[in-house]
Every structure is written in C-alpha cells, then in structure tokens.
Amino acid sequence: MPASTTIEVVGVKQTINSLRKIDPQLQKDFKADATAIAQPAINAGKAVYKDLPLSGMRYAWTQNARKIFPFVPSKAANGVKMRFDTRRNAVGVILIEQKDVAAAVFETAGRANANRLGNALGFVGAGRTRLIGPAVYKARRGIEAEMTKMIAKTMRTVQSEL
C-alpha cells in the first residue's frame, strides 16, 4: 500500500526500454542521472516527516497479523524511495513512493472511505496524500527542466543508435 506521486514526460517509457535494448549500461546511466536530478524532490518528501501525527500512532498495532504501526518519523523519512516503472500500463514513469507501511497508512487514511483514523487526521481528497504529495509537487517544478533536457538528450542518443 505505498503512497506515491508521479512525474511523467511523454516518450520516457519508450526511451528507457530502448536504452536497455541498445546497451544495458546506457539504461543504468540514465537511471542514475535521473535519480540525481530528482534528489531534491526525494529530499522534500523525506523532510516532511518530523513529528508523530497522532499520539496513539506510537503504539504497536496489527491488523490481520500484519504490523501496521508504530509510526516512527525517521522510518517514515527513510521509506521515501524513487523507482522507475516502464510497464505498458503504468500510470507514471518516475515514482516517488512511501514504502513505510505506517507512513503510507497515515498518508492515505480516509481517502476512499470515511473512518475514525481518517477523520482524526483530517480530510484528504481522493487521489491525494497528506504530506508527501504536496512536498514533492512543490519540488517538482525545480527538477522538470533538468529532467526534460536529460530526456531529450537521451532520446537523441537512442534515435542515432537505431
């Protein structure tokens, strides 16, 4: 149940998959460069987890034998990860996700159905997250221009190789 924010540039999936066909090292280099460019957005996502949202979240809580809580801010910050998704039916290509279960529950509680936890945390609209989404979206503007330049350069490389 990871919470995620998506950045998509048209043609990126095809470019990344073409890089793998041309030379796997080109794909690795592309991913390393994209990760470096997206680092400010990743850092912004990590920076929002400073405090315990509700006092009861510090206690252990399991549901159907699956550990959900305690919510630990440092674990929530370390749970912010970036990954590439180039599957045909993927919504986005570059995803910044929350892998910590407690933080993902906090981010999305009450989004689909009203419940006590969601009500206590405050309203969050459908398809939205509480902290990570807005933080990444603010940082997104700063990285889009660099990412677009790198993708255009990579697309030219792929076209010249084919």
Secondary structure, 3 states (H helix, E strand, C coil): CCEEEEECCCCHHHHHHHHHHHCHHHHHHHHHHHHHHHHHHHHHHHHCCCCCCCHHHHCCEEECCEEEECCCHHHHHHCEEEEECCCCCCCCCEEEEECCHHHHHHHHCCCCCCCHHHHHHCCCCCCCCCCHHHHHHHHHHHHHHHHHHHHHHHHHHHHHHC
